[in-house]
Amino acid sequence: MTKRRTKPTNTKKQSFLKRISIIAGKVLLWFVLFSVIWVLAYRFINPPITLLMVQRNWERKTDDKPKKMVQKWVKFEDISDNMKRAAVSAEDQLFLQHMGFDIKAIEKAYASNAKGKKVKGGSTISQQTAKNVFLWPGRSYIRKGFEAYFTLLIELLWSKERILEVYLNVIEMGDGIYGAEAASQAYYGKSCNNLSRSEASLIAACFPNPLRWTPKRPTGYIRHRQYLIMRNMRRLGPLDF
C-alpha cells in the first residue's frame, strides 16, 4: 500500500510571500519612476501649488476666514542678490558646498534636542525645498525618509540655482504669503528685485515661524536675528553659482 505524498506545509506560505514580494517590487519600481519623472518635470515647470498652501487654506476655512494665497513666481535672475544671500546666510551657509545634507548641523540639532532643549532642525535649503514641494507638512520618520529621498533627487536632477529659485518662490513668508515677490510687495511695496540688504535679512529672519513673526512688527529677537544674518552675509560674500 503506497502512502499519499503530502506537500510541505510551508509551500502555500512561500508562494504567498513570493507574490507579496513581486507586488512590492513593482510598487517600488513604479514609485521610483514616477518620482524621478515628477522631479525632472519640476526642473523646467514651476510647481503650481504645495500641500502646505492647501493645508493653510483649509485651516483658514475651519476658522471661518476667507481663502488667501498670495504668490507671484519670479525667475532666479529677477530675485535680488540680497534676498538670495540672506536666505543662504539664515538657513544654510554651506548650501553651495553640500549634496543636500549638512551632517554637522544635523548632529548639533540632534545633540540639542537630546538634551531636552528647544527643538531645533538641521534641514538644509535643499531639504526644505523637497519637503515644501513634494511632501506634506508634519514631523515623522516616514516623512523624513521621503524627504531625504527627494532631497537626493533634486540635488542630482536640478542645479543649485533651480533649488534656490524654487525655495524662494514657494516658502511661506506670512499669513497666506508665499515666495519672495509676494513678501516684498506685502511688506515693502516693491519687487523683490529691489530689496536692500536690511530688508532681505529682515524677511529671512522670520523664516522659522512666518505666522508668528513679521517684518512689519519685528521683535527684539527678530532684530537680533537680522543682525546675525547681515553679519553672515558680509562674511559669505557673493554667491558663486
Helices and strands as residue ranges (DSSP letters): H 11-41, H 51-62, E 70-71, G 76-78, H 81-91, H 103-114, H 125-134, H 141-157, H 160-170, E 172-174, E 177-178, H 180-188, G 192-194, H 197-205, H 220-236
